[in-house]
Amino acid sequence: MTTPSGIDYREPVAGAGGVRGATGLVEPGVQTSTTVAVARSYGWFPIFALATTLAIQNGEMSSLSQAIPGIEHTFGVSDVAVGFIPFAMAGVGVVGALPMGILADRLRRTRLLAGATALWTACMAFNGAAASYLMVFLARLGVGGLEATSPASTSLIADHYRVQDRGRMMGYYQAGSLAGSLLGFVGGGVAVAVGGWRWAFWMWVPAGFLVCWFMLRTPEPARGHQDADFLAEADGEHPVASAITKKLRAPTRVGTLDYERAGLRHVAREFLHIRTMWLGIFSLTVSQLLLAGLSFWAVPYFRRIHHMGPAQAGLVTSVLGVSAIVGILGGGSLADRLMRRGVVCARVWVIVVASLAASPLLAAAFASTDLPVTVPLFAFGGVAVTLPIAPAEAMFTDVVVAALRGRAASVRSVLRSLSTVGPLVIGAVSGVIGLRLALVALTPIYAVGGLLMLLALRTYPRDLAFVLAESRRRPS
């Protein structure tokens, strides 16, 4: 059958064999199995290299905060002018996300990331040499362009590592942002103290060159071959892959697109079929919104409510950073471990349970005025609020066909930018009822996200089965 767009369409093949039984989706004469060893040959270098792109991005933002007084003094600008810089950078990242997603689906992603990092490095050097505030502002816009590269990074992770290891690898990738932020706060402070505000930017130039070299050395995997390898493992009765695929029903549809040549309208229509993708985006956006708000308002909260000095408040707030590391790394590993035991919806369950646990823990932490009670609850709440991040990223890639992952990730980046309003929302509510009650009142939002994710218990197996069947029908 041919669709109105002229794209070939075939009815799905049903059968008791689940997604493995949908062998009627295989093109005649196409070799669908690959060597399992290929799925394991990339090692640790790709995830390390990709994590460094996130590390320099978040690290330089942290060092920017150290340079603000020097920029204001040198160019005679106000807090408002300097405060507009992060907003403008985020705007560049949002605008650039969609074209970057298209390029990530069509070009060599490693070279795309290397080129973006080279541009970022040049802008950092220009930033440090700026002779006016306008030059600083324009350089920062170029730096913001690196934020648009996440579609290429997540697409690469999905193709470098096995389906059953994606959660853990997404956790390692996200941990790069935390490591970079720590380096930016500490290293940026030292650089500014020793050499002045310009060194808050120049300190990242060698790192930029190094990351660029990392990306050029990173192998470019075939799109979708990990999905195909997962099916090959299932056909070979691999215990994990076989246990998962046997529990999946045959997909109720097959793709109607030539994914590489499909236009924006057809791709958007395809995305509307992927219910789990939208649930994952919502979950990620809510978690990032709350995390951004907590990161911004935690120090003022401890200073106002518990009457701490700046150093004490900063020390207690660092508990959130440690908790975030535990949550981001632990969430992906936990979901992968459950998946290896045959729990098809393992990633969904981790997101749901952690989201429901985070709200009462954080609400109780902020409601208490007793510091020995607040700090432990704050620590456990920090783990729970970040536990869903890596599983949600992995779930997102699981349910999108390989040829569309870059464009899907660009949609996610655009919508997730809404999380930047977290500090603003908390601040607005704080102006009405006070900061403590504002934090208590808004933390239940996270539980709402967890409840909505319960819907993915029905949609995730269906969407995963479709992706696996498509990897067999359209092997890379």
C-alpha positions as CSV (number, residue, x, y, z in Angstrom):
1,M,0.0,0.0,0.0
2,T,1.2,3.6,-0.7
3,T,0.4,6.5,1.5
4,P,-0.7,9.9,0.1
5,S,2.8,11.1,0.6
6,G,4.0,8.3,-1.7
7,I,5.8,6.4,1.0
8,D,5.4,2.6,1.1
9,Y,3.3,1.2,3.9
10,R,2.9,-2.4,5.0
11,E,0.5,-3.9,7.5
12,P,2.2,-5.1,10.7
13,V,2.8,-8.8,11.0
14,A,1.1,-10.2,14.1
15,G,2.1,-13.4,15.8
16,A,2.5,-15.2,19.0
17,G,6.3,-14.8,18.9
18,G,6.1,-11.2,20.1
19,V,8.5,-8.7,18.5
20,R,10.9,-11.6,17.6
21,G,8.0,-13.2,15.7
22,A,7.5,-10.2,13.5
23,T,10.0,-11.5,11.0
24,G,7.7,-10.6,8.2
25,L,9.0,-7.1,8.6
26,V,12.4,-8.2,7.2
27,E,13.3,-6.9,3.7
28,P,14.1,-9.8,1.3
29,G,17.8,-10.3,1.0
30,V,18.7,-8.0,3.9
31,Q,21.1,-9.4,6.5
32,T,19.5,-8.5,9.8
33,S,21.9,-10.0,12.4
34,T,25.2,-8.5,13.4
35,T,28.0,-9.8,15.5
36,V,27.3,-9.3,19.2
37,A,30.9,-8.4,19.8
38,V,30.4,-5.2,17.8
39,A,27.9,-4.0,20.4
40,R,30.6,-4.3,23.1
41,S,33.7,-3.1,21.2
42,Y,33.6,0.7,21.9
43,G,34.6,0.6,25.5
44,W,34.7,3.5,27.9
45,F,36.2,6.1,25.6
46,P,33.0,7.3,23.8
47,I,31.0,7.9,27.0
48,F,34.0,9.7,28.5
49,A,34.4,11.9,25.5
50,L,30.7,12.7,25.3
51,A,30.6,13.5,29.1
52,T,33.5,16.0,28.6
53,T,31.3,18.0,26.2
54,L,28.7,18.4,28.9
55,A,31.4,19.1,31.5
56,I,32.9,22.0,29.7
57,Q,29.5,23.4,28.9
58,N,28.4,23.4,32.5
59,G,31.8,24.2,33.9
60,E,32.2,27.4,32.0
61,M,28.8,28.5,33.1
62,S,29.9,28.1,36.7
63,S,33.1,30.0,36.1
64,L,31.1,32.8,34.4
65,S,29.5,33.5,37.8
66,Q,33.1,34.1,39.2
67,A,33.7,36.6,36.4
68,I,30.6,38.7,36.8
69,P,32.1,41.3,39.2
70,G,35.1,41.8,37.0
71,I,32.9,42.2,33.9
72,E,30.7,44.8,35.6
73,H,33.7,46.8,36.9
74,T,35.6,46.7,33.6
75,F,32.7,47.7,31.3
76,G,30.5,49.6,33.8
77,V,27.4,47.5,33.2
78,S,24.6,46.6,35.7
79,D,23.4,43.3,37.1
80,V,20.5,43.4,34.6
81,A,22.9,43.5,31.6
82,V,25.0,40.7,32.9
83,G,21.9,38.7,34.0
84,F,20.6,38.8,30.5
85,I,23.6,36.8,29.2
86,P,22.4,33.3,30.4
87,F,18.9,34.0,29.1
88,A,20.3,34.9,25.6
89,M,22.6,31.8,25.7
90,A,19.6,29.6,26.4
91,G,17.7,31.2,23.6
92,V,20.5,30.4,21.1
93,G,20.5,26.8,22.4
94,V,16.8,26.5,21.8
95,V,16.9,28.1,18.3
96,G,19.8,25.9,17.3
97,A,18.4,22.6,18.7
98,L,16.1,21.9,15.8
99,P,18.6,22.3,12.9
100,M,21.2,20.5,15.0
101,G,18.8,17.6,15.4
102,I,18.4,17.4,11.7
103,L,22.1,17.5,11.1
104,A,22.6,14.9,13.8
105,D,20.4,12.5,11.9
106,R,22.2,13.1,8.6
107,L,25.9,13.8,9.2
108,R,28.7,12.1,11.2
109,R,27.8,13.0,14.7
110,T,31.3,12.9,16.1
111,R,32.6,15.4,13.5
112,L,29.5,17.6,14.2
113,L,30.4,17.7,17.9
114,A,34.0,18.3,17.1
115,G,33.1,21.3,14.9
116,A,30.8,22.7,17.5
117,T,33.4,22.3,20.2
118,A,36.0,24.1,18.0
119,L,33.6,27.0,17.6
120,W,32.9,27.0,21.3
121,T,36.7,27.1,22.0
122,A,37.2,30.1,19.6
123,C,34.4,31.9,21.3
124,M,35.9,31.3,24.7
125,A,39.2,32.8,23.6
126,F,37.4,35.8,22.0
127,N,35.3,36.2,25.2
128,G,38.5,36.5,27.3
129,A,39.9,39.1,24.9
130,A,36.7,41.2,24.7
131,A,37.3,44.9,24.6
132,S,33.6,45.8,25.3
133,Y,30.5,44.4,26.8
134,L,29.0,43.9,23.3
135,M,32.0,41.7,22.4
136,V,31.4,39.7,25.6
137,F,27.7,39.3,24.8
138,L,28.3,38.2,21.2
139,A,31.0,35.7,22.3
140,R,28.6,34.3,24.9
141,L,26.0,33.6,22.1
142,G,28.6,31.5,20.3
143,V,29.3,29.6,23.5
144,G,25.6,29.0,23.9
145,G,25.6,27.2,20.5
146,L,27.2,24.2,22.2
147,E,24.1,23.7,24.2
148,A,22.3,22.7,21.0
149,T,24.6,19.7,20.5
150,S,22.8,17.3,23.0
151,P,20.8,15.7,20.2
152,A,24.0,14.4,18.6
153,S,25.3,13.2,22.0
154,T,22.3,11.2,23.1
155,S,22.0,9.7,19.6
156,L,25.6,8.5,19.8
157,I,25.2,7.0,23.2
158,A,22.2,5.0,22.0
159,D,24.3,3.6,19.1
160,H,27.6,3.1,21.1
161,Y,26.1,1.0,23.9
162,R,23.7,-1.9,24.3
163,V,20.0,-1.4,24.9
164,Q,20.3,-3.0,28.4
165,D,23.2,-0.6,29.4
166,R,21.7,2.7,28.2
167,G,20.5,3.8,31.6
168,R,23.9,3.4,33.2
169,M,25.6,5.1,30.3
170,M,23.2,8.0,30.3
171,G,24.0,8.4,34.0
172,Y,27.7,8.6,33.3
173,Y,27.0,11.2,30.6
174,Q,24.9,13.4,32.9
175,A,27.5,13.1,35.6
176,G,29.8,15.1,33.3
177,S,27.7,18.2,34.0
178,L,28.1,17.8,37.7
179,A,31.9,17.3,37.4
180,G,32.2,20.3,35.2
181,S,30.1,22.5,37.5
182,L,32.4,21.6,40.4
183,L,35.5,22.3,38.4
184,G,34.1,25.6,37.2
185,F,33.2,26.8,40.7
186,V,36.6,25.9,42.2
187,G,38.9,26.4,39.2
188,G,37.1,29.6,38.1
189,G,37.5,31.1,41.5
190,V,41.2,30.4,41.5
191,A,41.7,31.6,37.9
192,V,40.0,34.9,38.6
193,A,41.9,35.4,41.9
194,V,45.2,34.8,40.2
195,G,44.8,36.4,36.7
196,G,41.6,38.4,36.7
197,W,38.1,37.8,35.2
198,R,39.3,37.1,31.7
199,W,41.0,33.9,32.9
200,A,37.6,32.5,33.9
201,F,37.1,32.0,30.1
202,W,40.7,31.4,28.9
203,M,41.1,28.6,31.4
204,W,38.7,26.6,29.2
205,V,40.5,27.0,25.9
206,P,42.9,24.1,26.4
207,A,40.0,22.0,27.6
208,G,38.1,22.9,24.4
209,F,40.9,21.8,22.2
210,L,41.2,18.5,24.2
211,V,37.5,17.8,23.9
212,C,37.6,18.5,20.2
213,W,40.4,16.0,19.8
214,F,38.4,13.5,21.9
215,M,35.5,13.8,19.5
216,L,37.6,13.3,16.4
217,R,39.0,10.2,18.0
218,T,35.6,8.8,18.9
219,P,34.3,6.1,16.5
220,E,31.1,6.8,14.6
221,P,28.7,3.9,15.1
222,A,26.1,2.8,12.6
223,R,22.7,4.2,13.4
224,G,20.4,1.7,15.0
225,H,22.9,-1.2,15.1
226,Q,22.5,-1.6,18.9
227,D,18.8,-2.2,18.4
228,A,19.5,-4.8,15.7
229,D,22.1,-6.4,17.9
230,F,19.6,-6.7,20.7
231,L,17.3,-8.7,18.5
232,A,20.3,-10.8,17.3
233,E,21.0,-11.6,20.9
234,A,17.4,-12.5,21.4
235,D,17.5,-14.8,18.4
236,G,20.5,-16.4,19.9
237,E,18.7,-16.9,23.2
238,H,20.8,-14.4,25.1
239,P,19.2,-14.5,28.6
240,V,18.5,-10.7,28.9
241,A,17.5,-9.9,25.4
242,S,15.4,-13.1,25.1
243,A,13.6,-12.4,28.4
244,I,12.6,-8.9,27.3
245,T,11.6,-9.7,23.7
246,K,9.5,-12.7,24.7
247,K,7.4,-10.4,26.8
248,L,6.8,-7.9,24.0
249,R,3.8,-8.3,21.7
250,A,4.2,-7.8,18.0
251,P,4.0,-4.1,17.1
252,T,0.6,-2.9,16.0
253,R,2.1,-0.7,13.3
254,V,5.2,-0.3,11.1
255,G,6.9,2.9,10.0
256,T,5.4,4.7,7.0
257,L,8.3,7.0,6.5
258,D,11.6,7.1,4.7
259,Y,13.1,8.5,7.9
260,E,16.2,10.0,6.2
261,R,14.2,12.0,3.6
262,A,11.0,12.7,5.5
263,G,9.9,16.3,5.8
264,L,9.1,18.2,9.0
265,R,5.4,17.6,8.8
266,H,5.7,13.8,8.4
267,V,8.3,13.5,11.2
268,A,6.1,15.5,13.5
269,R,3.2,13.2,12.7
270,E,5.4,10.2,13.5
271,F,6.4,11.7,16.8
272,L,2.8,12.0,17.8
273,H,2.5,8.2,17.7
274,I,5.2,7.9,20.3
275,R,3.3,8.4,23.5
276,T,6.2,7.3,25.7
277,M,8.4,10.0,24.2
278,W,6.1,12.8,25.3
279,L,5.7,11.3,28.8
280,G,9.5,11.1,29.1
281,I,9.9,14.7,28.0
282,F,7.4,15.8,30.6
283,S,9.2,13.8,33.3
284,L,12.6,15.3,32.4
285,T,11.2,18.8,32.2
286,V,9.6,18.6,35.6
287,S,12.7,17.1,37.2
288,Q,14.9,19.7,35.7
289,L,12.5,22.5,36.7
290,L,12.5,21.5,40.3
291,L,16.2,20.8,40.4
292,A,16.9,24.2,38.8
293,G,14.7,25.9,41.4
294,L,16.3,24.1,44.3
295,S,19.8,24.8,43.1
296,F,19.0,28.5,42.9
297,W,17.0,29.0,46.1
298,A,18.6,26.4,48.4
299,V,21.3,28.9,49.7
300,P,18.8,31.7,50.3
301,Y,16.5,29.2,52.1
302,F,19.1,28.1,54.6
303,R,20.2,31.7,55.2
304,R,16.7,33.0,55.8
305,I,15.1,30.1,57.6
306,H,18.0,28.6,59.5
307,H,19.9,31.9,59.8
308,M,23.2,30.7,58.4
309,G,26.1,32.7,57.0
310,P,27.0,32.4,53.3
311,A,29.8,29.8,53.9
312,Q,27.6,27.6,56.1
313,A,24.6,27.8,53.7
314,G,26.9,26.9,50.8
315,L,28.3,23.9,52.6
316,V,24.9,22.5,53.5
317,T,23.7,23.1,50.0
318,S,26.6,21.1,48.7
319,V,24.7,18.1,50.1
320,L,22.4,18.6,47.1
321,G,25.3,18.2,44.7
322,V,26.5,15.0,46.4
323,S,22.9,13.7,46.4
324,A,22.6,14.5,42.7
325,I,25.7,12.5,41.8
326,V,24.3,9.5,43.7
327,G,20.9,9.9,42.1
328,I,22.1,10.4,38.5
329,L,24.5,7.4,38.6
330,G,22.3,5.2,40.7
331,G,19.1,5.7,38.7
332,G,20.5,4.4,35.5
333,S,22.3,1.5,37.1
334,L,19.2,0.5,39.1
335,A,17.0,0.6,36.0
336,D,19.5,-1.5,33.9
337,R,19.8,-4.0,36.7
338,L,16.1,-4.5,36.8
339,M,15.9,-4.7,33.0
340,R,18.6,-7.5,33.0
341,R,16.3,-9.4,35.3
342,G,13.6,-9.3,32.7
343,V,11.5,-6.3,34.0
344,V,10.5,-4.8,30.6
345,C,9.3,-1.5,32.2
346,A,12.2,-1.2,34.6
347,R,13.1,2.4,33.5
348,V,9.5,3.5,33.9
349,W,9.2,2.0,37.4
350,V,12.3,3.8,38.6
351,I,11.0,7.1,37.3
352,V,7.6,6.6,38.9
353,V,8.8,5.4,42.3
354,A,11.5,8.0,42.6
355,S,9.2,10.8,41.6
356,L,6.6,9.8,44.1
357,A,9.2,9.5,46.9
358,A,10.9,12.8,46.1
359,S,7.9,15.0,46.8
360,P,7.2,14.0,50.5
361,L,10.9,13.9,51.3
362,L,11.5,17.4,50.0
363,A,8.3,18.8,51.3
364,A,9.1,17.5,54.8
365,A,12.6,18.9,54.6
366,F,11.5,22.4,53.8
367,A,8.6,22.3,56.2
368,S,10.8,21.6,59.1
369,T,12.6,24.4,60.9
370,D,14.9,21.9,62.7
371,L,18.2,21.7,60.9
372,P,19.1,18.1,62.0
373,V,15.8,17.0,60.5
374,T,16.0,19.2,57.3
375,V,19.5,18.1,56.2
376,P,19.0,14.3,56.0
377,L,15.6,14.7,54.4
378,F,17.2,17.2,51.9
379,A,19.9,14.7,51.1
380,F,17.5,11.8,50.5
381,G,15.2,14.1,48.6
382,G,18.1,15.2,46.4
383,V,18.8,11.5,45.5
384,A,15.1,10.8,44.7
385,V,14.7,14.0,42.6
386,T,17.7,13.1,40.3
387,L,17.1,9.3,40.3
388,P,14.7,9.5,37.3
389,I,17.0,11.5,35.0
390,A,19.2,8.8,33.5
391,P,16.3,6.2,33.2
392,A,14.2,8.9,31.5
393,E,17.0,9.7,29.0
394,A,17.4,6.0,28.3
395,M,13.7,5.4,27.9
396,F,13.5,8.3,25.5
397,T,16.1,6.7,23.2
398,D,14.5,3.3,23.5
399,V,11.2,4.4,22.0
400,V,12.5,6.5,19.0
401,V,13.8,4.8,15.9
402,A,17.5,5.4,15.4
403,A,17.2,7.6,12.2
404,L,15.0,10.1,14.1
405,R,16.7,10.3,17.5
406,G,18.6,13.5,16.7
407,R,15.4,15.3,15.7
408,A,13.5,13.8,18.7
409,A,16.2,15.0,21.0
410,S,16.0,18.5,19.6
411,V,12.3,18.6,20.4
412,R,13.1,17.4,23.9
413,S,15.8,20.2,24.2
414,V,13.3,22.9,23.2
415,L,10.6,21.7,25.6
416,R,13.0,21.0,28.4
417,S,14.2,24.7,28.2
418,L,10.9,25.5,30.0
419,S,12.6,24.1,33.1
420,T,14.6,27.3,33.3
421,V,11.6,29.1,34.7
422,G,11.9,27.0,37.9
423,P,13.7,29.7,39.9
424,L,11.2,32.3,38.6
425,V,8.2,30.3,39.6
426,I,9.5,29.6,43.1
427,G,10.5,33.3,43.5
428,A,7.0,34.5,42.4
429,V,5.2,32.2,44.9
430,S,7.7,33.2,47.5
431,G,6.7,36.8,47.1
432,V,3.2,35.8,48.2
433,I,3.6,33.2,50.9
434,G,7.3,33.2,51.7
435,L,10.2,31.1,50.5
436,R,9.7,28.1,53.0
437,L,6.0,27.7,52.2
438,A,6.7,28.2,48.5
439,L,9.1,25.3,48.4
440,V,6.7,23.1,50.4
441,A,3.8,24.0,48.1
442,L,5.6,23.4,44.8
443,T,7.5,20.1,45.5
444,P,4.3,18.0,45.1
445,I,4.4,18.9,41.4
446,Y,7.1,16.3,41.1
447,A,4.7,13.6,42.2
448,V,2.2,14.6,39.5
449,G,4.9,13.8,37.0
450,G,5.4,10.4,38.6
451,L,1.7,9.6,38.4
452,L,1.5,10.6,34.8
453,M,4.4,8.2,34.1
454,L,2.2,5.3,35.1
455,L,0.6,5.7,31.7
456,A,4.0,4.7,30.2
457,L,3.6,1.2,31.7
458,R,1.2,0.6,28.8
459,T,2.8,2.6,26.1
460,Y,6.5,1.8,26.6
461,P,6.4,-2.0,25.7
462,R,4.4,-1.1,22.5
463,D,6.8,1.7,21.5
464,L,9.9,-0.4,22.2
465,A,8.5,-3.3,20.2
466,F,8.0,-0.9,17.2
467,V,11.6,0.4,17.4
468,L,13.0,-3.1,17.5
469,A,10.9,-4.2,14.6
470,E,11.9,-1.2,12.6
471,S,15.6,-1.9,13.3
472,R,15.0,-5.3,11.6
473,R,12.9,-3.9,8.8
474,R,15.3,-1.0,8.1
475,P,18.8,-2.1,9.2
476,S,21.5,0.5,9.0
